[in-house]
């Protein structure tokens, strides 16, 4: 069993002992019990509120390096040809506090028939695909101060 208490960021030149593949929801949690790619149990004990990143490295209490991989999940990709339509879609999703991955006039969300219908009514083309979902981390993800 491997216990992890330390994050190393996305740059590591050490030999990776094993990797763990996580959904976007699992990457948001600070406490996890997982199985590494090598079949070994991995327990994660990290600070809450700071999502794990795809490609991030962790260091176990016994000195082993573990890499975070993104799980392929069902997601919804929506796209359009003009920036005004795209901006309206982002506004309405943001107003609902929806996790979103943003591309150039395209966005990705988790499946939700109500939101999908809204995007179609706004003029976007919607399709279901399987992909690693990496939502935007949010405006205050690097800390928030009131000075």
C-alpha positions in Angstrom: 0.0 0.0 0.0 1.3 3.5 -1.0 0.3 6.6 1.1 0.6 10.0 -0.5 0.8 13.3 1.3 2.9 15.4 -1.1 2.3 17.0 -4.5 5.2 17.8 -6.9 3.6 19.6 -9.7 3.7 18.7 -13.4 7.5 18.5 -13.8 9.3 15.5 -12.5 12.4 13.8 -13.9 12.3 10.8 -11.6 11.3 7.3 -12.5 7.5 6.9 -12.1 6.6 3.9 -10.0 3.0 3.8 -11.1 0.2 6.0 -12.3 -3.4 6.4 -11.3 -6.2 7.3 -13.7 -8.8 9.7 -12.3 -12.1 11.2 -13.5 -12.6 15.0 -13.2 -14.6 14.4 -10.0 -12.0 12.2 -8.4 -9.3 14.9 -9.2 -11.3 17.4 -7.1 -11.1 15.2 -3.9 -8.3 15.4 -1.4 -8.9 11.9 0.1 -8.9 8.9 -2.3 -8.4 5.2 -2.2 -7.2 4.0 -5.6 -5.5 1.2 -7.5 -2.4 2.1 -9.4 -1.7 0.9 -12.9 0.6 -1.8 -11.4 -2.3 -3.1 -9.3 -1.0 -1.7 -6.0 -3.3 0.1 -3.6 -2.7 3.9 -3.5 -4.2 6.1 -0.7 -4.1 9.9 -1.2 -4.2 12.3 1.7 -3.9 15.9 0.3 -5.3 19.3 1.1 -8.8 19.8 -0.1 -9.9 22.5 -2.4 -7.0 22.3 -4.9 -7.8 19.8 -7.7 -5.2 17.4 -8.9 -4.0 18.1 -12.5 -3.7 15.6 -15.3 0.1 15.0 -15.7 0.8 16.0 -12.0 3.3 13.9 -10.0 2.8 12.8 -6.4 5.4 11.6 -3.9 4.6 8.7 -1.6 5.7 8.6 2.0 8.1 5.8 1.0 9.7 7.8 -1.8 7.9 6.5 -4.8 6.7 8.7 -7.6 3.1 8.4 -8.9 1.7 10.2 -11.9 -1.9 11.4 -12.3 -3.6 10.4 -15.6 -7.0 11.6 -16.8 -9.8 9.1 -17.3 -11.7 9.1 -20.5 -15.3 10.0 -19.7 -18.5 10.8 -21.6 -18.6 14.5 -22.3 -20.6 16.9 -24.4 -18.8 19.1 -26.9 -20.6 22.1 -28.2 -19.3 24.4 -31.0 -20.4 27.3 -33.2 -19.0 29.5 -35.9 -19.3 33.0 -34.3 -17.9 34.5 -31.2 -21.2 36.2 -30.1 -23.0 32.9 -29.9 -20.1 31.3 -28.2 -19.9 34.1 -25.6 -23.6 33.8 -24.8 -23.2 30.1 -24.3 -20.3 30.6 -21.9 -22.2 33.3 -20.1 -25.2 31.1 -19.5 -23.2 28.1 -18.4 -21.1 30.3 -16.1 -24.3 31.8 -14.6 -25.2 28.2 -13.7 -21.8 27.5 -12.2 -21.2 24.6 -14.7 -17.8 23.1 -15.0 -16.6 23.9 -18.5 -13.5 23.3 -20.7 -13.1 26.2 -23.2 -11.7 25.9 -26.7 -11.8 28.2 -29.7 -15.6 28.7 -30.3 -16.1 25.3 -28.6 -16.7 24.1 -25.1 -17.0 20.9 -23.2 -19.3 20.0 -20.3 -20.5 16.9 -18.6 -23.7 15.4 -20.0 -26.9 17.2 -18.9 -29.9 17.2 -21.2 -31.3 20.5 -20.0 -28.0 22.3 -20.6 -27.5 20.5 -24.0 -31.0 21.7 -25.1 -30.1 25.3 -24.0 -26.9 25.2 -26.1 -28.8 23.9 -29.1 -31.4 26.7 -28.7 -28.5 29.2 -28.5 -27.3 28.0 -31.9 -24.5 25.6 -31.0 -23.9 22.1 -32.4 -23.8 19.5 -29.7 -22.3 16.1 -29.8 -21.4 13.4 -27.2 -17.9 12.1 -27.2 -15.5 10.3 -24.9 -12.5 12.3 -23.8 -10.5 13.4 -20.8 -12.4 16.3 -19.2 -10.2 19.1 -17.8 -12.5 21.9 -16.8 -11.3 25.4 -16.2 -10.0 25.8 -12.6 -11.8 29.0 -11.9 -11.0 32.7 -11.3 -9.8 32.2 -7.7 -7.9 28.9 -8.1 -4.6 30.5 -7.3 -5.7 32.2 -4.1 -8.0 35.1 -3.3 -7.1 38.0 -1.2 -9.0 41.1 -0.1 -6.5 43.9 0.5 
